[in-house]
Amino acid sequence: MSARPRLVDAGYAAGWAGVRRVPGPLAQRLFRLGADRAVRGDGPGVRQLRANLARLAPGADLDALVRDAMRSYARYWCEVFRLPAMDLAGVHRRTDPHVRGAGPFLEAQANGRGVVFALTHSGNWDAAGVWLVETLRALGREPAFTTVAAKLEPESLYRRFVAYRESLGFEVVAAQDGAHAYRALHRRLRGGGVVCLVSDLDMSRSGVDVELCGEPARVPAGAARLAAATGALLLPAVPSFTPDGWALEFAAPVPVPDRAAVAKATQGVADALGAMLARVPADWHMLQPIWTADRP
């Protein structure tokens, strides 16, 4: 292993070991200072964030929006390092009053139907997962839900992230073993379980071309494909922050009756995610290109 991956792994290990020991307000201030410094540095990620937000929120004060989005992203990382030591039932209680549109999800689960959540990189998706774990446990579901983890280098860092999310009650399967991951997710949904997949950044060669905020983009189609294959309910969902907690909005279910409908359903997911993100643009942490014009 080269020196850089070892340093990255050591940095994350130090974060999980040390940030939780710093008083919360001080930790938040330090991460916010880091975000402001990143904005001043105007690196490639910040520039891509600016381009993405310009499409999502045309007419906004872009300088202020980029600053707020980077502060939101810094808050996410601060909470990642603190969440395993937090009162998870308390996270659920602080999120629950700010959950909108959960009726179809709860109805599907009451009827034994699987649910696929198509999520965005926004707010704190791990805190949203904690809300989901506690909600499903109250319904007698264990394990609560399944998600996938992309391969990270070094292997030790990948194991840290898997262990982190498993400590929150998530079931995690490895994305790099595509056939195994698909079978695991398929079984969960066929059994009436819940699967969560991020659906705003295509990191594979199997995405679908859509219109997002009026421009061509490419997004993952995995959520729609799984729903088509299993008969599960397909629900777009956007996590976001409140000043002292977390929020989660669900869109109306997207129909996907069969495999022939996957492309149309993926467009429906993109439409729903774009509309919800436009209500909370500062909480979208998208520092990578997703619109076709920006992709190499």
PEGIZI-V412685 format. One record per residue. RES is the residue in one letter. PHI is phi in radians with two decimals (* if undefined). BURIAL is b if it has 24 or more other ideal C-beta (glycine too) atoms within 12 Angstrom, else e. Layout:
res=RES phi=PHI burial=BURIAL
res=RES phi=PHI burial=BURIAL
This chain:
res=M phi=* burial=e
res=S phi=-1.30 burial=e
res=A phi=-1.18 burial=e
res=R phi=-1.09 burial=e
res=P phi=-1.03 burial=e
res=R phi=-1.13 burial=e
res=L phi=-1.16 burial=e
res=V phi=-1.07 burial=e
res=D phi=-1.07 burial=b
res=A phi=-1.12 burial=e
res=G phi=-1.11 burial=e
res=Y phi=-1.15 burial=b
res=A phi=-1.05 burial=e
res=A phi=-1.13 burial=e
res=G phi=-1.07 burial=b
res=W phi=-1.16 burial=b
res=A phi=-1.41 burial=e
res=G phi=-1.85 burial=e
res=V phi=-1.13 burial=b
res=R phi=-1.15 burial=e
res=R phi=-1.52 burial=e
res=V phi=-1.49 burial=e
res=P phi=-0.91 burial=e
res=G phi=-0.89 burial=e
res=P phi=-1.03 burial=e
res=L phi=-1.19 burial=e
res=A phi=-1.03 burial=b
res=Q phi=-1.10 burial=b
res=R phi=-1.12 burial=e
res=L phi=-1.13 burial=e
res=F phi=-1.18 burial=b
res=R phi=-1.15 burial=b
res=L phi=-1.04 burial=e
res=G phi=-1.09 burial=e
res=A phi=-1.11 burial=b
res=D phi=-1.11 burial=e
res=R phi=-1.14 burial=e
res=A phi=-1.10 burial=b
res=V phi=-1.10 burial=b
res=R phi=-1.11 burial=e
res=G phi=-1.21 burial=e
res=D phi=0.91 burial=e
res=G phi=-1.30 burial=e
res=P phi=-0.99 burial=e
res=G phi=-1.11 burial=e
res=V phi=-1.15 burial=b
res=R phi=-1.13 burial=e
res=Q phi=-1.21 burial=b
res=L phi=-1.01 burial=b
res=R phi=-1.04 burial=b
res=A phi=-1.11 burial=b
res=N phi=-1.14 burial=b
res=L phi=-1.20 burial=b
res=A phi=-1.08 burial=b
res=R phi=-1.37 burial=b
res=L phi=-1.25 burial=b
res=A phi=-2.29 burial=b
res=P phi=-1.09 burial=e
res=G phi=1.58 burial=e
res=A phi=-1.30 burial=e
res=D phi=-1.25 burial=e
res=L phi=-1.16 burial=b
res=D phi=-1.06 burial=e
res=A phi=-1.16 burial=e
res=L phi=-1.18 burial=b
res=V phi=-1.10 burial=b
res=R phi=-1.02 burial=b
res=D phi=-1.16 burial=b
res=A phi=-1.18 burial=b
res=M phi=-1.20 burial=b
res=R phi=-1.15 burial=b
res=S phi=-1.11 burial=b
res=Y phi=-1.11 burial=b
res=A phi=-1.12 burial=b
res=R phi=-1.07 burial=b
res=Y phi=-0.98 burial=b
res=W phi=-1.18 burial=b
res=C phi=-1.02 burial=b
res=E phi=-1.24 burial=b
res=V phi=-0.97 burial=b
res=F phi=-1.31 burial=b
res=R phi=-1.76 burial=b
res=L phi=-1.03 burial=b
res=P phi=-1.06 burial=b
res=A phi=-1.70 burial=e
res=M phi=-1.52 burial=b
res=D phi=-1.33 burial=e
res=L phi=-1.18 burial=b
res=A phi=-1.11 burial=e
res=G phi=-1.18 burial=e
res=V phi=-1.04 burial=b
res=H phi=-1.07 burial=b
res=R phi=-1.12 burial=e
res=R phi=-1.38 burial=b
res=T phi=-1.56 burial=b
res=D phi=-0.92 burial=b
res=P phi=-1.17 burial=e
res=H phi=-1.94 burial=b
res=V phi=-1.71 burial=b
res=R phi=-2.14 burial=e
res=G phi=1.45 burial=e
res=A phi=-1.42 burial=b
res=G phi=-0.94 burial=e
res=P phi=-1.06 burial=b
res=F phi=-1.09 burial=b
res=L phi=-1.14 burial=e
res=E phi=-1.14 burial=e
res=A phi=-1.06 burial=b
res=Q phi=-1.15 burial=b
res=A phi=-1.10 burial=e
res=N phi=-1.67 burial=e
res=G phi=1.32 burial=e
res=R phi=-1.69 burial=b
res=G phi=-1.17 burial=b
res=V phi=-2.36 burial=b
res=V phi=-1.92 burial=b
res=F phi=-1.65 burial=b
res=A phi=-1.76 burial=b
res=L phi=-1.85 burial=b
res=T phi=-2.01 burial=b
res=H phi=-1.40 burial=b
res=S phi=-2.56 burial=b
res=G phi=0.94 burial=b
res=N phi=-2.13 burial=b
res=W phi=-1.19 burial=b
res=D phi=-1.26 burial=b
res=A phi=-1.14 burial=b
res=A phi=-1.07 burial=b
res=G phi=-1.12 burial=b
res=V phi=-1.09 burial=b
res=W phi=-1.00 burial=b
res=L phi=-1.15 burial=b
res=V phi=-1.02 burial=b
res=E phi=-1.14 burial=b
res=T phi=-1.15 burial=b
res=L phi=-1.25 burial=b
res=R phi=-1.09 burial=e
res=A phi=-1.13 burial=e
res=L phi=-1.62 burial=b
res=G phi=1.49 burial=e
res=R phi=-1.61 burial=b
res=E phi=-2.70 burial=e
res=P phi=-1.17 burial=b
res=A phi=-1.19 burial=b
res=F phi=-2.71 burial=b
res=T phi=-2.12 burial=b
res=T phi=-2.43 burial=b
res=V phi=-2.02 burial=b
res=A phi=-2.17 burial=b
res=A phi=-1.24 burial=b
res=K phi=-1.16 burial=e
res=L phi=-2.09 burial=e
res=E phi=-2.02 burial=e
res=P phi=-1.36 burial=e
res=E phi=-1.00 burial=e
res=S phi=-1.11 burial=e
res=L phi=-1.21 burial=b
res=Y phi=-1.00 burial=b
res=R phi=-1.13 burial=e
res=R phi=-1.09 burial=b
res=F phi=-1.18 burial=b
res=V phi=-1.09 burial=b
res=A phi=-1.09 burial=e
res=Y phi=-1.04 burial=b
res=R phi=-1.27 burial=b
res=E phi=-1.15 burial=e
res=S phi=-1.15 burial=e
res=L phi=-1.56 burial=b
res=G phi=1.78 burial=b
res=F phi=-1.44 burial=b
res=E phi=-1.67 burial=b
res=V phi=-2.08 burial=b
res=V phi=-2.06 burial=b
res=A phi=-1.39 burial=b
res=A phi=-1.23 burial=b
res=Q phi=-1.19 burial=e
res=D phi=-1.62 burial=e
res=G phi=-0.99 burial=e
res=A phi=-1.14 burial=e
res=H phi=-1.13 burial=e
res=A phi=-1.08 burial=b
res=Y phi=-1.09 burial=b
res=R phi=-1.11 burial=e
res=A phi=-1.12 burial=b
res=L phi=-1.17 burial=b
res=H phi=-1.06 burial=b
res=R phi=-1.06 burial=e
res=R phi=-1.05 burial=b
res=L phi=-1.27 burial=b
res=R phi=-1.07 burial=e
res=G phi=-1.51 burial=e
res=G phi=1.47 burial=b
res=G phi=-1.49 burial=b
res=V phi=-2.17 burial=b
res=V phi=-2.22 burial=b
res=C phi=-2.06 burial=b
res=L phi=-2.33 burial=b
res=V phi=-1.23 burial=b
res=S phi=-2.34 burial=b
res=D phi=-2.04 burial=b
res=L phi=-2.50 burial=b
res=D phi=-1.53 burial=b
res=M phi=-1.90 burial=b
res=S phi=-2.18 burial=e
res=R phi=-1.83 burial=e
res=S phi=-2.04 burial=e
res=G phi=-1.26 burial=b
res=V phi=-2.12 burial=b
res=D phi=-1.35 burial=e
res=V phi=-2.39 burial=b
res=E phi=-1.76 burial=e
res=L phi=-2.15 burial=b
res=C phi=0.95 burial=b
res=G phi=1.50 burial=e
res=E phi=-2.26 burial=b
res=P phi=-1.11 burial=e
res=A phi=-2.56 burial=b
res=R phi=-2.23 burial=b
res=V phi=-2.29 burial=b
res=P phi=-1.16 burial=b
res=A phi=-1.93 burial=b
res=G phi=-1.04 burial=b
res=A phi=-1.11 burial=b
res=A phi=-1.17 burial=b
res=R phi=-1.10 burial=b
res=L phi=-1.16 burial=b
res=A phi=-1.10 burial=b
res=A phi=-1.13 burial=b
res=A phi=-1.31 burial=b
res=T phi=-2.05 burial=b
res=G phi=1.34 burial=b
res=A phi=-1.26 burial=b
res=L phi=-1.32 burial=b
res=L phi=-1.85 burial=b
res=L phi=-2.18 burial=b
res=P phi=-1.21 burial=b
res=A phi=-2.55 burial=b
res=V phi=-2.23 burial=b
res=P phi=-1.35 burial=b
res=S phi=-2.64 burial=b
res=F phi=-1.79 burial=b
res=T phi=-1.85 burial=e
res=P phi=-0.97 burial=e
res=D phi=-2.25 burial=e
res=G phi=-2.96 burial=b
res=W phi=-2.43 burial=b
res=A phi=-2.37 burial=b
res=L phi=-2.64 burial=b
res=E phi=-2.05 burial=b
res=F phi=-1.86 burial=b
res=A phi=-1.47 burial=b
res=A phi=-1.13 burial=e
res=P phi=-0.99 burial=b
res=V phi=-1.73 burial=b
res=P phi=-1.17 burial=b
res=V phi=-2.59 burial=b
res=P phi=-1.21 burial=e
res=D phi=-2.79 burial=e
res=R phi=-1.12 burial=e
res=A phi=-1.15 burial=e
res=A phi=-1.67 burial=e
res=V phi=-1.09 burial=b
res=A phi=-1.10 burial=b
res=K phi=-1.11 burial=e
res=A phi=-1.15 burial=b
res=T phi=-1.13 burial=b
res=Q phi=-1.11 burial=b
res=G phi=-1.08 burial=b
res=V phi=-1.11 burial=b
res=A phi=-1.07 burial=b
res=D phi=-1.06 burial=b
res=A phi=-1.18 burial=b
res=L phi=-1.14 burial=b
res=G phi=-1.08 burial=b
res=A phi=-1.15 burial=e
res=M phi=-1.23 burial=b
res=L phi=-1.10 burial=b
res=A phi=-1.10 burial=b
res=R phi=-1.45 burial=e
res=V phi=-2.37 burial=b
res=P phi=-1.08 burial=b
res=A phi=-1.20 burial=b
res=D phi=-1.71 burial=b
res=W phi=-1.62 burial=b
res=H phi=-1.75 burial=b
res=M phi=-1.85 burial=b
res=L phi=-1.75 burial=b
res=Q phi=-2.06 burial=b
res=P phi=-1.30 burial=b
res=I phi=-2.18 burial=b
res=W phi=-1.38 burial=b
res=T phi=-1.00 burial=e
res=A phi=-1.11 burial=e
res=D phi=-1.70 burial=b
res=R phi=-1.48 burial=e
res=P phi=-1.17 burial=e
